[in-house]
């Protein structure tokens, strides 16, 4: 039914938009056909996809792979307009000609790349801040469900880490290091001028999955404070600006893309097979439970995931009206069974002008329907790694029973389900009017609304050797983000001076509501729990029902301004100022103020500069501040609980005051503070300095950028333990005095390309970042970011924030081998003859200090090849799986392990797995992220003629083809540890969803 609705929607959009075409032109009689070839000025290089249009109408076509075109025109047509991006348009008289060729000159001004900045665009030569832009043709290829995957390894200073290999998994995106303790690392995402909210919206995977990557035209990363400061309060982690594709005037064009992909487990952990397992258990004197099978549980619990991706887009319009409408369907199966993400999406972008272009209106609408199915990931991964390989997964197609009432994971997959369904709409309208020449007022109104329902269920089952009562948790979530903005911009040009003044006001309201209903202890039923009425197997006891609900509303109000000044295209100045007010703070500190300044010098524009091989040389420098208010709401206000009852904490709130109470039901209700009011809490502030150099050499064949940055975050917000033991509350929120988080580093981006016009086109490039992160003047010995779970070590610190060390510093004992008694020995660092917490030390960091990526693109005739690598160095990973699962105690009780458990022959089976450097590994890696080979077929090769398909490309793509790393886990790019007190964790690998290796085939067609 959903497929039918999408098809009908696409047809309706098509009919509406086609009706807006030039009716007069469509009604005209076509009398003759004109053909020809469009090339560059040399006449040797054909221009593929150039537009050939009858002037004053929407009649037109585009050139094929050989630069040829064929167009039917009315008998009274007089002029053809030939245009191509980066070239000067040309008007040609038709007359009596039937063959009209065109040679287009390069438009030097058009070669000036435009980048998106806050509330506008700028020519790259005029940009004074650190801005990196990635276009559609440079995106990562393959099965991609969210924008973050498109950027991985593409931008210097931006670390995109996959949290796991789950379809649509969340990602850690870190721009120029970590600058906060409590608010995470997520940058601000801006989609076509709308500022998204990063609050969880009921789906466990990435909140950006609603955006179809096929609709994205470019992604700009605003890295320094000058570039991001106009977004103020939410820009301390950087800003990622996503611009979607829009229509172009001309004939209606259709584009179709379709692909199918197959994904399998990229790397299995080398646990014992059945024979190795038997030998290992016996060698350590363990108790062998041998059921006679030889089962690879990693094979049994994974699958070859099949993914489909189909997108259809239509665009066109006239001089005053352009549009682009698209629909998409994506379905990605994960490599774990019962794991998939399915998305239906539609997008409509419309631009309309009037009053000789002085009035402009842009409409944006995105709608998506997403269904996310998830297995019990941590349990499944644990079973894959430690289940006895002599057990059989099933017998005659029926799941086998496991000892000690342990559920067979095959049966669990049948009984367990976690399904979330989300409907989301992002809509906006942006009208603008040029009041007088150079003075433009713009209004921006947008809303982002999502509604999610999630069912987590365990079906009840009664078997001879295993019983399980049923449970169902129903979660609903509603999220609404409303944005209202008003801006006024004035552009002034006279002689060698030009300046743009921008002032604006922004108001944004966020509303989040969540509700959960949990029912458990109901009896077996042939109907799934989410569809059935639940009855308890014991009527006297009844069902266990728990209801929870929460809602929050927050507001942001901002006033901002920017001045851009340009003198003779040589000297550039940018100054911004923003005042932000947040409802999360008390009245006295509700507003904070964030200035920034930047300057640029185009050295190559100077009269004294004369170089035959340097085409561009620009020096940039900036300083600015941004703020952070990503903290829980109402923390400045007091909070308390009240009640009475037998259980804690209510039993501690009440007391028999009257003296005649006979039971606790007669006691008065009491109350206790959970949080004290603290109206003095202030904003976090990040101050950043940046110096950069942009250059182009050898006739712009070698281009590059070098940046040095220094960023200091202070006034850090944190929930801390009260130092006074008689404090009314155990914890309270505060700005930590003196604590600073410092990031500084060097970024380099380079690209070298072949000469224009050569038959064999190629380019090679890359980026490199060296980042140093440090905690300074912390009053705490360690603020834990990651702690152990299970294995007798629950709660033990693994890494944290430590004074003088980088974020995520691993803090543990130093493993010194196995002693003669068979137990672990550790280095006595303080030489007091005992091993205590004082013998812990920093043993590396979870954050890489080097990030890099490199690529090559090649094109010869119809063939094209793109290869992308990315990597990191200087970081460690804590292998929690080794600590929790791969130890002799597990092996001695017939649980599977790896050779790591038997590395020390004299180790005692009862040796504890203490948190230490024994489980710390090098996290450096180099990955072949993706490689794509394609061939573009000419319509004539297919016998389609010149009026049908104008471009048809077939391609094959591989993702995650190989990884070079010394790490022994599934993948070195991982982070699945347990956070502590809301402080984000880094660099811990615990029962991680494995990464997939994917191969894809597909087609792209334009017609």
N, C-alpha and C positions, 0 to 999 in steps of 0.2 A: 504493500500500500504506500509506504514511504517513497519507493522508487517511482510509482505512478504520480504522486504529488509533485515530486521534483520535476518530472518530465512536463507535467501540465504547467508548473510555474515557469519553466524555461520557455515553453511555447507562448505563454501569456506575455512574458517580458519581450520576447522577440516580436510579437505582433504589435505591441504598444510602441516599441522603438522604431520598428520599420515604418510605422504609420507617420513618424516624424520626419522621414526622408523627404527630399524635394519631389513633391508629387508631379510638378510640371515636367521635371526631367524624366521621370519614369514614364510619363504619358507620351513623351515625344517619340516620333517615329525614327527608328534606327535605319540609316540608309547605307552606311559603309563601314569598313573595318580598317583601322590604322594599326600598324605594327612598327617595331623598331627595337633598338638596343640602347641602354643607358650605361655609360661608362664614366670613369673619372676623367680629369682633364687630359691625361696622357693618351686616352683612347684605348688603353690596353687592359685596365682592370674593370671588369663588369661590376656594377653596383646591384647587389641582390636585395630585393625588398624595397627598391625605390618606388615612390608613388607617382603615377601618371594620371592626371585628372583633367577633365574638361572644365575650363575656367567658368566660374559662376554656377556650377552644378555640383552634384554629389557623384556624378558618373566618373568612375576611375578604376584603376587596377594597380597591381604592383608587379615588379619585375621578378623573373624566376632566377634560378641559380646561375644562369648564363647572362643575366642582365637583360633578357628579352621580355617584351610585353606585346599584348594584342588587345585592342579595345574597339568595341563597336560604338560609334558616335552618331549623333543626329546630323542630318544633312546641313543644318545651319550652324554647326559648331565652328568656332573661329580660332580658339586658342587652347593649347595644351599647357598645363603647368606641371613641370617635373621637379620633384623635391626629394631630398634624402638627408637624413640626419648628419650634421657635420659638413654639409655642402650648401653652396648658394643655390637657391631655387632658380629655375629658368623657365621663361615663357616662350613658347614656340608657335608661330603662325601655322595653322593647318592648311589653308588654301585648298588646292587640289591634290595634295600629296597623300599617298597611301603608306609610305614608309618615312618615319620621322625618327631620327637618332638624336641623342642628346649626350653632351659631355659636360659634366658639372665641375665647377671649381670648388676647391676647399674653402670653407668659411672659417677664417682664422678666429673670428669672434665666437663662433659656435663650438670650436674646439675647447673653449674655456669651460671646464666642467663646473656644474652647479651642484652645490651641496646644500642639504637641509639643515638649518639652524633653528634655534628657538623662535617660534612665531615668524617664520619666513625662510627665504632661501638667499644664498649669496654665491657669487662667483668664487671659485676656489682661490683665485689670485687675490681676492679681497678679504679672505678669512684670516682673522688674527688669532683664533683659538685653536686648540688641538681637536680636529674633527677628522674622522676616518670614514670613508664612504665605500660601500660594497654594492655593486650593481648585480642585476639578475644573472647576467652571463657568468659572473664569478662565484655564484653560490655553490655550496657543496651539493653534489648530486646524489640521487638514490632515494630510498624510502625516508622521507622527511615529513614529520608531522607538526613541527613547530618552528618558529623563526630562529631560535637559539642554535639549532642544528645547522642552519645555513651559514652561520658565522664561525663555527669552530675552526680555529687555526688560521683565520683570515685576517684578523686585525691585531696589530701589535698592542700589547698591554691589556688584552682582553682574554681572560682565562675562562673557557666554557668547558665545564666538566659534567659528564653524564653521571647522575647519581646511581643509575642502574641500567640494565638492558631492557627493561620493561617497555612495551609500546607506549609512547607518549610520556615517558618518565620525566619528572622534574629535573631541572639542571641547575647547577651552581654557576652563575655568571658573575665573575669578579672583574671589575674594571679598575686597573691600577691599584690593586691590593685591597685589603680589608680595613675598613675605617670605623667599625662600630662593634660593640660587644653584644648588644641585645637585639638589634634590629636586622640582623642578617646582612647579606651581600647583594640582594637583588636590586638591579638598577631600575630607574623609572622607564617604563615603556610608553611611547607616544605613537598612536596609530592614526595617521591622517589628521593630526592636530588634537586628538582626544587622548587625555592622560588616563591610563588604566590604573586600576587599583590592584595591588598584588595580594590582597587578602584571599585566603582559601575560600573556594566557592562550592564546596561539597564534593568535589572530585579529587581523588587521591593523586592524580597525575598532574601534568603541567597545566597551569591556568591559561597558557597561551595556545593551547591546542585548538581553540575555536577558530584560529586564523589559518586559512588555507595558504600554504607557502606559494602555490601557483599564482596567487593574486598579488604577490609582493613584487614591486619594481625595484626597490632599493632599500638598504638599511644603512643609516648614518649613526655613528657612535660619537657622542659628545663626551670627550674625556676630561678636559681640564675645566677649572671653575669658570673661566671666562665664557666658554662655549655653553656650559650648562647652567650658569648662575641665574638666567632669566626664568628657569623653572624652580629656583629657590629651594623650598623646603624639602623637596623630594629628590633632589639631584645630587646628594652627597655621595651616592654610590655610582654616579654617572648616569647618562641618559642614552637610551637606544630609540631612535626615531625610525618608525616603519612607514614607508610610503607605498601605497598600493597602486596598481596600474589604472590608468585612465584612458578614455577614448581619444582618438585623433580625428580631425575633420577629414572627410573623404568617403570613399565607398565603404559599404558595410563589409567588415572582415570577420571571419570566423576562425577560431583556433581550437584544435582538438588535441588533447594529449591523453594517452592511455598507456599503462604499464602494468606488468605483473612481476612480482618478486618472490624469491624463495630464500628463507632465512633458516640457518641452522646454528647450533652452538659453536662459537668460534674456538673455544679452548676448554677442554675437559681437565679437571684436576686429577692428578695421577694417584687415585686411591688404589688399594690392593684389589686385584681380581681374586676369584675364589681360591685358587691354589696358593697364591701369595698370602692370602688372609689366613688360611689354615696353618701355614708354616709360621707366620708371624705370631699368632695366638699361642701356638704350642711353644715357640722359642722363649716366650716371656713367662711361661707357666700359667697362662690364663685358662679360663673355662670356655672351651670351644662348643658352640651350639651349631652343629653342622647339619643342614637340611638337604645337602646333596646337589644343590643347583649352582649355577655360575651366572649370576645376574649382574649386569651393569645398570645400576639404578639411575645413573645419569642419562643413559639411553632410554630407560623405561619412562622417565618422567618428563622428557623433552620431546619435541616434535619438530618437523620441518614446517615453519610458519609460512603461509602463503598470503601475500598482500596484493591488493588491487588499488589502483589510483586512476580515476577517470575525471577529466576536466574539460568543460566546454565553455568557451567564451565568445562573445559577440561584441564588436565595437564599431563605432563610426560616428557620423553626424555631419553637421554643416558648419558654417562660419560662426553661428551663434548658439549652437547646441551640439554637444558631444556626449557620448555615453560609452560605458563598458559594463556589460552584464555577464555574469559567470555563474555556473553551478559546478559543484565538485562532489565526488564520492571517493572516500578513502576507507580502506579496511586493512588493518595490519594485525596479523596473528602473531602472538609472541612465541618464543621457543619453549616456554612452559605451557603445558596443557591447560585449557580453560583460561587463556590469557589473550585478550584481543581488544582492539579499539576500533570502533566504526564511527565515521563522521559523514554527515550530509551537510553541505554548506552552499550558500548562495550569496552573491555580492552584486550590488548595483551602485555604480559611481556615475553621477550625472553632473555636467557643468553647463551652465547657461549664461549667456551675456545679453545685454540690452543697452540702449542709449549709447550707441557707438562704442561699446566696450566699457563704459564707465560703471555699469552695474554688472556684477558677477555673482552668481549663486552656485555653490557646490553642494551636492547631496551625496551622502554616503550611507549605505545600508549593508550590514553584514548579518546574516542569520545562520545559525548552525544547530544541528541536532546531533548529539554525540552519545554513544553507548560504550561504556568502559567495563569490561569483564576482567576480574582479577582472581587469581588463585590465592591460597595461603602461602605466600612467598617464603617467609622464613622457615616454616615447617617443611615445605617442599625441598628447599635447598639443604636443610639439615638431613632429611631423608636421603637425598641424592648422594650425600657425602659419607654418612656414617651407618647406613643400614647394612646389615650383614649380607654380603654378596652370595651366601649359600641359600638364602631364602628365595622362594619363588614368588613372583609378583601375582600370579594367578594360576588357577588349575581349571582346565576345561572352560576357560573364559570367565571364571568366577574368581574375584579377588581372594587370595589366600589369607589365612589368619596368621597374625604375628604374635609372638609371645608377650607376656606381661601386659596384656590388654592394649598393646600399642596398635593404633589403627594403621592398616595398610594404606599407603598414600594413594594407591589406585582407587580404593574405596572412598577415601576422603575426597578425592576429586569428584566423585559421583554425588557425594552428600553435601559438599560445601559449595556455596556460590556467593560472590560479591559483585553485584551489578549496579552501576550508577548510570543514570540517564539525565542528560543535561540539555536544556534548550536555552540558547543565548542569542541576544540581539544587541548589536552595537550600531546606533543610528546617529547621524549628525547632519546639520545644515549650517552652512557658512555663507551668508550673503555679505557683500561688500559694495560700497559706492564711493566713487571718486567725487568728492564734494566740489573741489576746485582742482585745478591742475596740480598734481603732486600730493594732494591731501586725500587719504583713503581711510574711511571708517569701515571696520569689519566686526561682525557679530558672529559668535560661534556658540552653537547650542548642541549638546550631545547627551546621549544616555546609553549606559551599558547595563543591561539587565539580564540576569540569569536565574533559572529555577532548576534545582537538582533534586532528584529522588534517588536514594541509594538503599539497596536491600542487601543485608549481610545475613545469610541464613545457613544453619546446619539442620539437615533433615534428620528426623528421629528414625532410629533403626533398632530392631530387636533381633539379634542373631544368637546362635547357640554359644558362640565364644566372644561376642562383643555386643555391648548395648550402648546406645547413645541417645540421650533425650534431645528433643528438638529445641532450636532457638531461632529467633528472628529479630534483627535490629533494623528498624526503618528510620532512616535519616532524611530529613528534608532541609533544604537550604535555599534561601532567597537573597540575592545580592543586587543592589541598585546603586549605580554611580552616575550622578548627574553633574554636568559641567556647563557653566554659563560664563562666557568671556566677551569682553568688549575691548577693542584696540583701535587706536588712532595713529596712523603713520603719515609722516610728511617727508617727501624727498625733494631736496633742493640742489640744483646744479647751476653753476655759473662759472664760466671760464674753466680754470683748472681745479676748482673746488666742487666737491659734492658731499652731501650729508643726508642721512636719514635719521629722523627722530621717531621713536616709537614709545607710546605710553599705553598702559592697559590695566584692566581690572579683571580678576578671575575669581569665581566662586565655585566650589565643588563640594557636594554633599554625598556622603557614603552611608548606606544603610545595609546592614547584614543581619540576617535572622536565621537561626538554626533550631531544629527540634528533632529529638530522637525518642523513639518508643521501642523498648526492648521487652520481648516476651520469651520466656524460657521454661523448660520442664514440661513441654507438651508431648503428646503421644504420637506414635507412628501414623502416617497418613499417605495414601497414594498420590496426594496432591501436594505440590510445592507449598512450603509454608507461607510465602507471600501471597498465595492465591486462596488460602484455605482458612476456615474457622478453627481455632486452636482449643483443644481440650486437654486437661491434665490427666495423666494415667492414674492419679490418686485424687479423687474428687474432694476429699477432706483437706488436702494440702492446697490444691488449686495451682494456678499458674503464678509464676513470678513475673511481675510487671514493673518496669521502671520507666519513668517519663522525665525527660530533661528538655529545657528550652532556654535559649539565650538570644539576645538582640543587642545591637549597638548602633549608634548613629554618631557620625563625626562630620565636622565641617572644616573647610579650609577657605580662607579669604586672602587674596593677595593683590597688591598694587605694585606695578613694575614699570620700568622705563629703560630705554636703550638709545645710545647715540653711536652711529657709525659715521666716521668722517674719513674722506679720501682726498688727498691732495695730489693731483697730477699722476694718479695711479702709482705713486712712489711711496708715500707716507700714509699709513693707515692707523686709525685710532678707534677703539671700541670701549665704551663705558656703559655699565649696566647697574641697576639698583632695583632691589625687590624687597618689599615688606610683606612678610607672611604672618598670618594669624591662624592658630589651630585651636580647636575646641578641646584638645587633649591637655592643654596647659591651663594653669590658674589665670585669673584676670590680670594679675600684676606682670605676668611673664608670657602672656598669650601671643604677643607679637615679637618677631625677631627680624633683623635687617641684614641683608646680604648684598654687599657691593662687589664689583669686579672691574678690572681695567686690563686692556690689552693693546699692544701696538705692533705694527708690522712695517717692514721696510723692503720694498721690491727693488733690490739692488740692481737688477738687470735693466731697470727703467732709467737709471742714472745716465747722464750724458757722458760721464767719464768711463763708464763701463763698456768695454769693447772686447768681446771674446768670441771666437769662431766656434767654440764647442760647448759653451754654457748658454743654454737657451732660457733658463729660469733660475733665479736665486733669490729667495725671500727669507728674511729673518723675522721671527715672531717672538714675542715675550708677553706673558700674562700673569696676573695675580687676581685672586678672588676668593670669596667664601660662599659656601652652600650650607644648608641646614638639614637636620634630621629630626623628624617627629614620629617615626615609625615605632611607636610604643603602644601598649594597651591603653584603651580609653579609661578615663575617670581615675587614673592613678593619683591624681592630685587631690582627690576627694576621699573622705572617710568611708569605710565600709564595715558593716558588722553583721553578725548572725544572731538570731534569737530563736528560742524554742525551749522545749523540755522533752525528756524521753529517757529511756533506759540506756541507749547507746551513746557513745562519745561521738561528737563533742557536746551533744545536748545535755548529757547527764552532768556535765561540769558547769552548766549555765544556771542551774536552778537550785533553790534552797528553801526549806520549809520555814517561812517567815511567821505565819500565823500561829503555829504550834498545835493546831488541831487537824493537820493533814493526816490522812490514813494511807495514802498511796501517792506515788509520784504524779498521778493524774491530778491531784489536788494542789500540787506545787505551783507557784507562780512561774510564768515564763521569764527567763533571763536572757541577757544578751552579752556578747563579747565582740570586741573590735577584731576585724580581720586585717584592716589596713587603716592607718592613721592619715589624716589630711596632711598634705604637703604642698601648699600653693606656690612654694618657692622653686619648684622644679623648672629648669630652663631647657632651651633647645640645645641639642648637640650641634657643634659647628666644625666644619672642615675647611681649612685654609690651604689653598694650593697655589704653587708657583710653577710656571712652565716656560721653558725656552726651547724654541724649535727652529729648524731650518728645512725649507722645501727647495728642491733643486731638480733641474732637468738638463741632461748633457747629450751631446752628439745628436743634434737635431731632434730632441725629445725622445730618443730611443731609450735612454736610461733615465728613469725618474725615481725619486726617492724622497723620504722624509726622515729627519732625525729629531727626537724630542727628549729633553731631560725634564723630569718633574719631581717636585717635593711637596708632599701632602701631609698635613698634621691635623688630626682629629682630636678635639678636646671637649671639655664639659660633658664627658661621657655619661650616659644614662644607664643605671643598673639597679636591679633589685638586690639588696644586700641583707645580710643577717644583722639584726640589732646587736650592738656591742654590749648593751646593758642587759643583764639577765632578768631584770624585773620590768623590762619594756612591755607595754600593753600588747604589742604584736611581735611575732617572731621575726618578720621581715618588713622592710620598707623600701620605697623607691627614693633615689637621690641622684644628683650629679656627683660623680666621683671626683674629689678635688685633686688637681695636679696631674691626674692620669692622662697620658697622651698615647695615641696610636700613630706612628710615623711610617709613611711609605715614600720611598724615593727610588727612582729607576731611570733607565735609558731604553728608548724604543727606536728601532730602525726598520724601515720598510723600503724595499727596492724592487724595481721591475725593469727588465731589459727586453726589448721587442725588436723584431725584424723590421727592415725598411718598408715603408708603405709602398704598395703596388707590386711587391714581389709575389710570385705564384705560390711559394711556400711561406705561409705566415706562421710565426711562432713567437712565443713570449715565455720568459722564465722569471720568477720573482719569489719573494718571500718576506717574512717579517721576523724580528728577533726582539725579545724584551728581557731585560735584567731588572728584577724588582727586589728591593730589600725592605723587609717589614720588621718593625720593632716596637715593643711595648716599653714605655718610659714612665718613670716615677709612679709606678703602681703601688698602692699601699697594701696590696695583698700578696702573699707568698705565691699563691696559684689560684686562678679562677678556672675551674674545670670546664673544658669544652666537650670532652668525650670521656665516658666511663665504661667500665666493663659490665657485661650482662651474663649471668649464668656461670657455670663452671666453678662455682664457689668463689667468684671474684666480683659479684654484683656490687656496683657502686664504687669500685676502686678507680682512681684517677688514671687515665691514659695520657691525655694531653690537655693543654690549657693555655691561658694567658699568664705569662711569667715575665717579671720585670727584666728588661734588657734582652729579651728573646723575641723571636717572631711569633705571630699568632699561630695557635695550634702546635706549640712546642711539645714534643713528647717528653713526659716527665716520669721517670720510673727508675727502678733498680737496674744495675748493670749485671747481666747474666755472666757468670764466670765458670760455667761448666757444671758437671755432676760430681759430687764428692764421693769419697769412698763408702759413705753410708747409703749411697743411692739417691740422695736428695740434692736439689738445686743449691748451688752456691752463688753468692753475689759479692760484688766488690764492696769492701768496707771503706767507703770514701772518707769518713771522718775519723777512721782509725781508733774507734772506741771499743773494738772487740766484739761489737754486736751489729746485727743487721736491723736497722730501724728505718722509719720514714726519712730520717735525716741523711740516709745514704742514697736517696733518689737524686737524680740529676737530669739535665736536659740532654736529650739524645737525638737532636735533629728536629725538623719541622714538617708538618703536613703540607705546607705551602711550597710549591716549586719556586725557586728564585730565577729560573730561566724558562721562558716559553718561546716556542718557535714554530713556524710553519713555512712550507715552500711548495711551489706548484710549477707546472708547465702546461702551456696550451699550444696546440699545433693544429694547423689546417692546411690541407693540400687537396686542391680540386674539391671533390665532394666529401672527402674524409675530414674528420675532426677528432682530436684526442685531448682530454683534460685529465691531469693527474694531480692529486692534492695530498700532501703529507702534513702531519702536525705532531708535536712532541713537547715534552717537559723534562726538566732535570732539577736536581737539588732538593728533592723531597723524599720523605719516607712514608711508608704505609704500615699501620699496625694490623697484622693479620690475625684478627680476632678468631677466625675459623680454626687456625692452628692452636690457639690457646684453649678454645672451648671444645673442639672436637678431636683434634689430632694429638692425643696424649695416651700414654700407656694405660692409664686407668680405664679409658674407654675401650681400648683394644683387649684388655684382660677380661672384660665382660662381653666379648663377642660383638662389639661395635666396630665398624670399619674405620680405618685411618689411612694415612700415607706413611712413607718411610720415615717421615719426620719423628714419629712416635718411637721408632726403634733406633734412632741415631746414636744413642748412648747405651751400649749393651748392659751396663751395670746400673741403669736407672731403676729405682723402685717403682713398682706398679702403683703405689700410693703417693707418689711424689705430687705435690701441689703445682698447679699451673699459675704461679704468681705473675702478675703484670710486670714485665721486664723487657729488656732488649732482646730476649730470646725470640720474641714474636715480631720484631721490627725488621722491615725489609726495605730495600731501595725501591723507590717508586718511579724512577726515571724511565722514559719510554720514547720510542719513535713509532708512529703508526702511519700506514698507508690508508688514509681516511677514505678516499674514494677515487676511482678511476673510471672514466667513461669514454667509450669509443662509438662514434656515430658516422653515418653516411647519409648525405642529403641527395635524394633522388629527384631528377628533373621530371616535370609532367610529361614531356615528350617520351621519356623512357618507358612510362607506364601507358602511353597511348591515350592520355587524358586530354590532350590539346592544351591551348594556352588560356582557356577561360574557366578551367576547373580548379584543381588543386594547384596553388602557386608554390607551395613548399612542402615537402614530405621528408622527414628525417627519421630514420630508424637507428636505434642505439642499444648498446648493452652497457651496464654499469655494475661495478663491484664496490661494496662498502666493507670497511674493516677487513681488508684483504690480508694484512699481516701486522703484527706488533712485535717489535724488538724490545725485550725487557727481561730483567732478571727476576721479576716478581713471580711468586709461585702460585698466586691465586688465579681466579678466572680472568681478571683484567686489572691493569695498574691504574686505570682511570676510574676511581671508585670513591664513594663516600656514603656509607650506610650505618654509621655509628649512632649511638644514642646521645642526644643532646642533654645538657644538664642545666636546669633552672632557666630554660628558654634561650641559653647561649648556644649558638650554632656550633656543631661539631665538624671536624675536618679530618680526612685521611684515615678513617677506620673502615676496615672491610669485615663486615659481619653478615653472613648468610645473604650475600648479594645476588640479585637476579643477574644471571650471566649475560654477557654481551653476545650479539649475533654476528655472523658473517652472512652477507646478503648478496645475491646476484639478481639482476633485474634486466628485463628486456622491455622496450617500449617504442612508441612512435609519437611524433609531433607532426601535425598537419595544419597548414594554413590555407584557407580558400575563401 
